[in-house]
Amino acid sequence: MGKKKKNNRYGVSYSTDPDFNYDNDDSKVKSFPPAQQNLRVMIDRKKRKGKEVTLVVGFYGNNDDLKDLGKYLKSKCGVGGSVKDGEIIIQGSVKDRVVKLLLEKGYSKTKASGG
């Protein structure tokens, strides 16, 4: 079985309007200020062949701000990673360091979750 592509049309599956143009512009979404973001940082091994990654979830805002935050965390931790589906994935078990960096950056509601 192949992977299913996610359809990011938010409920629009078909339109009979010939002039319909689905606008998938993410820049309209405003990001909350860092102090209002409820971020959770956790360690995950699922679907990764036993390798540990650090996940940052709960970010609300546009993808550009999320990618910038992911780039900042990866560079400060000195590891690789990616930003997918509204989550920041950082290679390795660096949960404590990520929480510390987010708190220093102003994300005051950041919490470590999981074991």
N, C-alpha and C positions, 0 to 999 in steps of 0.2 A: 504494500500500500504506500502510495506517495503522500507527501505532505500536502495538507490543504492550505490554500492561500487564504489569508484573512481578507475579508471584504470590508473595507473601511468606509462604507457608504452610509453608515448610521441609519439603517432602516429603509433606504431607497434601493429597491431591487429592480424596478422597471418603471418607465415613464412613457406615457403615450404622447406627450408633448414633443413635437419635432424640434422645438427650439430649446429644449431642456439641456442645460449644461451643468453637470454636477461639479461643484466647486469643492475641491479637497484641499483648500488652503488652510494650513494649520496656524498661520500667523495671526488669525483673528482671535485665537484663544490667548487670553492674558494669563501670565503666570502669577501665582500668589507671591507676595513678598516672602523672603526666607523665614521670617519669624512666624508666619502663618502656615507653613508647610508641615504636615504630619508625616515625617519620613520614618520608615522602619528599616533597620539594617539586620540582615540575617545570613547565616551560612547555609548553603544548599549543595546537595550532591545528586539530586534527581536528574535523570536523563543525561548524566555527564560522565558515565563510566567510572564512578567512584571518586572523581576529582572534585575538590572543594572549590566553590566560588562564593564570593560575597555579593549578596543582592541588596540593592537599595530600591525600595518600593514606596509608593504613596505620593510621588511627585505629581502635582497638578499644574499644568501649564503647557506651553508650546514646546515642540521638539527641539528647537534650537537651544533654548535654555537648558533642557535636559541633557543635550549633547555636550554643551559647554561644562556643565557640572560633572558629567562623566569623564570628560577629558581632564578636568582639574584633579579629580580623585585618582585617576590612573597615573597621572604624572607625579603626584605627590607620594603615591604608594610605590611607584617604580615598577608597576606590573601592567599587563595587558588587560583587555576587556572590551566590552561593547555596550551599546544601548539598543535594547530591543523591547518592543511592546510596552513601553512606558516604564521599563525597569533598567537600572544600571547594573551591569554584570561585571564584576571585577575578579580577575583570576586570583586564586589563593584564599587563604583564611586570614583576612586582614580586617575583621569586623571592628575591633577596638580602635584601630588607627582611623578607619573611615568615620566612625562615630565622632572621634576627637576632631577630625578635619571639618566635618559638617557643623559641629558646634562652634568651632572657631570662625567659620564662614558666616555664621548668623542663623543657622537653622536650629533654633532653640528647642523645637519640639521633636528632635531626633531621638529615637530610642533603639537600643539593641534588643532584638527579639530572638527567640529560639535558644538552643543550647549552646 
